[in-house]
Amino acid sequence: MGGSCPKPLLKFFVTRAGVPIAAAHTSPLCKTMASLLVQPHTVVEETTVPVEKPDPKQTAGETKTTAPVEKPDPKQTAEETKTTAPVEDSKPKQTAGETKTTAPAEKSNSMQQLLYAPQWNLEEMQLILTYKRKDWEEKNCQIEDSDQPTPDRFLKAEKGNPDLARSRWRYTMWFKEKFGLNHLLDLPHPLYEVISKYYPCAFFGLTKDGKHPVSVEKVPSINDVKLAELGIGMNEIFYHYLWITEYGYTRLAGDGTRGELSGYAITDLKGGSLSMAMGGFKRLYGNLVGSYFEMHEPESSFKVDVINAPGFFNWVVYPVVKLMAKKQTLAKIKVFSSSNKKFVAHISKNVNLDELPVEYGGTLKNDDCFKGVHSINQHALATEVLNKHNLQMFTEEMLLERLKNNSKQ
């Protein structure tokens, strides 16, 4: 997270380690291999990849599930109520105070909306994530310039070019402010428990030097089918992922700001198959996450450890990564067939084993390895914010009841 999760797999591992997808694909072999993993209509040489439209056969839960049952406040702005409004050539007028919303007063109301983020608009995000530099500059999708210095990670991503780095950073700040991403932890997240149950990803502390948050994610284990049955789709899952990432970089490791932090990601591919790269929900989801991190979270990885890598990873994915990436990028990525002694010896150089689950060579013995102290703290934060807004955490029963009531309307 912030250094974990897929793209599809090719773009994922390259962007996670800090190199843009625009790395030269000059050899025919590289282009052929990349075409297996990138969308058919995508030009491999381009720096951004359009997000695929969902299959029309997908369930409603995978496309739009965030429409609130309650009537919108007439005082809300058009930005807060429209979900498909085109991007205007103007600067956002939101302020930090506008990102908070008042939740319904009834704590037992199982018909409460799924998300309480008035600026969140996934459809528009997906559109804007296809922008290239010319687009965001011509459409004025940048915050006003200030005396704040350009973060080093943007300078590194733009190879030391101060003008390009500044433009990209101003675009990122505009994007995050427009969609309220800087304030996610202040908003109710009533789906935290349910999504966490079916999407195993969590932070497990910091590296030994205290500089890098350590995350573990089981991408193949995302149970998108079960979540869809509960009315939870791409929209809510991506929101949850960014919520978790924001926690790791601002609460666990940071001082409340994103700063220059980079993460140590353990990506568990156990149960993975080539279908993850060729199609389906996980590919679409990976595309979305990878596009976001490639553009707006450059240099976000300190190290990436891939464990339980299936056979296809070594003969389809990693050869292309080697052709694309620079030496310093490849040095960040290590691939292991299992969490064996070699893996434990490697990871113990940077990570305290008493903060890792047993299945990854650590000593953390929980019935569920994703119920460590930091997951407990995340849950406590989510509960605290819900209580402030007089809301309950959703249960599966509540979500099923909500779908049932919706079907009667």
Residue, then its C-alpha position, 0 to 999 in steps of 0.5 A: m500500500g502506497g507501495s503495494c497492490p497491482k496494476p495489471l501485474l506488469k505496470f504494478f511492479v514497475t510503478r510500485a518500485g518507483v519507475p514510470i511506465a514510460a520506461a522505453h519499450t524498444s525491443p519487439l520482445c518487450k512489446t509482445m510480452a507487455s501486450l499480454l498484460v496491458q489493455p488491448h487499446t493501450v499504447v505501451e509507450e504512453t505514460t498513462v493507461p486509460v482505465e477500462k470500462p467495466d463489463p456491462k454484465q457486472t453487477a450493480g454493486e461493482t459499478k455504482t453503489t454509493a447513491p445515498v438514500e437520503k435526499p441531498d442537502p439543498k445547500q450542497t454544491a454541484e460538485e458534491t451532488k453530481t457524480t458524472a459532471p465533466v471536468e471544468d477548466s477551473k480551479p477547485k473551490q473546495t476547502a478542507g472544511e468542505t470535505k466533512t459531511t454531517a451523517p444521518a442522526e439515526k444510528s440504527n438506520s441500515m439504509q445509510q449511504l455507503l460512503y460519506a465523502p461528498q467530493w469522492n467521484l470515481e468516474e471523474m477520477q478515472l477520466i482525469l487519471t488519463y490526462k497527460r501533462k498537456d491536458w492538466e496544464e491546459k485545463n488548469c488542473q493545478i493548485e495555485d503556486s506557492d512558496q512550498p518547496t517541491p517534494d524530492r520524490f517528484l523531483k526524482a520522478e521527473k529526473g531532476n527537472p524542477d519545472l516538470a516536477r513542480s507542474r506534476w506536484r501542483y497537479t497532484m495537490w489539485f487532484k487530491e483537494k478536488f476529490g477530498l483525498n487529504h481528509l479521508l480519515d476525518l470522514p465516516h467509513p462504515l464499510y471498514e469491517v466488511i471490506s477488511k474481511y474480504y480484502p486482506c491488506a494491512f500495515f504491520g509497523l515500521t522498518k527498524d529505522g522507523k522510516h518506512p511503513v511495512s504493509v502486507e497485501k494478498v491481491p489474489s485473495i480479494n473476494d470481489v464476488k462476495l463483496a459484490e453480493l453485499g453491494i460493494g464494488m470497485n468504488e468502495i474498494f478503491y476508497h477503502y484502499l486509499w483510506i488504509t494507505e492514508y492511515g499508514y503514511t500519515r498516522l502510522a509513519g507520518d506526522g499527519t502529512r504525507g511527506e517524503l515517506s516510502g513504504y516497504a511492501i510485501t505482496d503475497l501472490k499465493g493463489g494468483s493466476l494468469s487471469m489476474a493479468m488478462g482480465g476480470f475484476k482484479r485486473l480492472y482494480g489493479n489498473l485503477v490503483g496502478s494509474y493513481f500511484e504512478m501519477h500521484e504517489p511517485e517514488s512511493s516504495f522503499k522495497v517491494d518483496v513478492i512472495n508465493a510468486p506463481g510460475f507465470f510470474n517468472w516467465v511472463v511478468y518479471p522478464v518484462v520488468k527487467l527489460m523496462a526498469k533501471k538497475q536502481t529500480l530492480a534493486k528494490i524488487k525481490v521475488f521469493s517462491s515462498s516465505n522460506k528461510k531465504f526470505v526470512a533472512h532477507i526481510s529481517k534486515n529491515v523489518n522486526l520479525d515480532e511485528l510480522p505474522v508467522e506465515y511471513g517468517g515473523t512471530l505475530k501469532n494471531d488467529d487472523c494475521f490481519k488483526g495485528v496492533h495496527s489493524i486494531n488501531q485502524h479499526a479504532l479510528a474508523t469506529e471513533v469517527l463513526n461515533k462522532h457522526n452517530l453512525q454504526m459500522f455496517t455488518e453483512e446483515m445490514l448490507l443485505e437488508r439494504l439491498k433487499n429494501n432497495s430492490k423493493q423501491 
